[in-house]
Amino acid sequence: MGFENDFEEFETIMLTDENGEEVEFAVIDAVESDGQSYILVLEAELLDDENAEAMILKKTAEDGEEVNYELIEDDAEFDKVAELFQNANDEYDVEIED
């Protein structure tokens, strides 16, 4: 998923990885489904890499300015949300790997 240099600026968020290190991610898009919020994110340093892998995260909690996101564990939920992102925007392409 590569993005042209003239592509709009993305909001960025800091997420903590499994090693406890903070990593900056660009929020590519957001959708809502069945009262849940989801974001499509890509590591900010990989925005120019057209083969970079994006992640879909589900909002699990919000407390003031702090928001918690998790990877989607349920395959059916993931497939449904991935399809929403596939159809949501013409600015990017989503390919789902099995």
N, C-alpha and C positions, 0 to 999 in steps of 0.2 A: 504494500500500500504506500505509494510514494505521493508526495504533495508538491505541487509547483511552488516556486519561491514567492509568487504573487498570491498564493492562497491566503485566505483571511487568517488573522492571528487567532491562536487557540488559547483558551483558558488553560492554565496549568495547575496541577495539584501535586502535592508531595504524598507519596505512599511509602509505607515501611515494608521492606521485603522480608522474606523468611529469615534473613541473617540480621535483621534489626537495622539495616541501613536504609536511609531515606533516598528515594529515587523520584525524579521529577517526571511526571506524565502529562501529556497534552490530551485534553478532553476533545475528541474528534466530534462526538455527537451524543445526544441524550434522548431517550424515549421513556414513555410511561406505558405500563400495561397492567391491567387488573389492580390498580392502586399502588403498584411498585414502580420505583424509579431505577433506571439502568443507564450506565454510561459506557461508551466505547472509548478506550484509552490506548495510547501508544507512547512508549518511552520517548520523551521530548528529544533526546539526542538522535533518535532514529527516524525523525520526520521525513528526511530526504531519502530514506531507504525504501524503495518500492516493494521490497520483499520482506519488510519488517512485519512481525506478527503483533496484531492488536489484541487486546483483551476486553471482554465484556464483564463489567462489574455491577453488582446489585447493591443498592443502598440498603444498609441494614439498620442504621441508627443515625440520629441527628441530635446534637446537643449544642445549641448555640451555633458557633462557627465550626465546631468539629463534626465531621461527617464520617461515618464508617462505611466502607465498601468491602464486599467479599466476592470471590469467584463464585459462579453459579454451579452448584453441585448436581442439581437435577437435570438429566439429559433432555427431558421433554421441555422444561422451562427454558433451557439454553437454546434449543432449536427454535422455539417460538420467538424468543427475543432476537436471536441472530437473524431470523427472517424479517423482523421489523426493521433492523438496521440495514439489511440488504435492500429494502424497499423505501427507506427513509430519505435518501439523499443521492443526487446524481454526482456529487463532488468526489465520491470515493466508491470503491468496489469492495465488497466483503466476500471472501471465499472461505467456506467452512471446510476445515480439514477433519476427516474422520479418524 
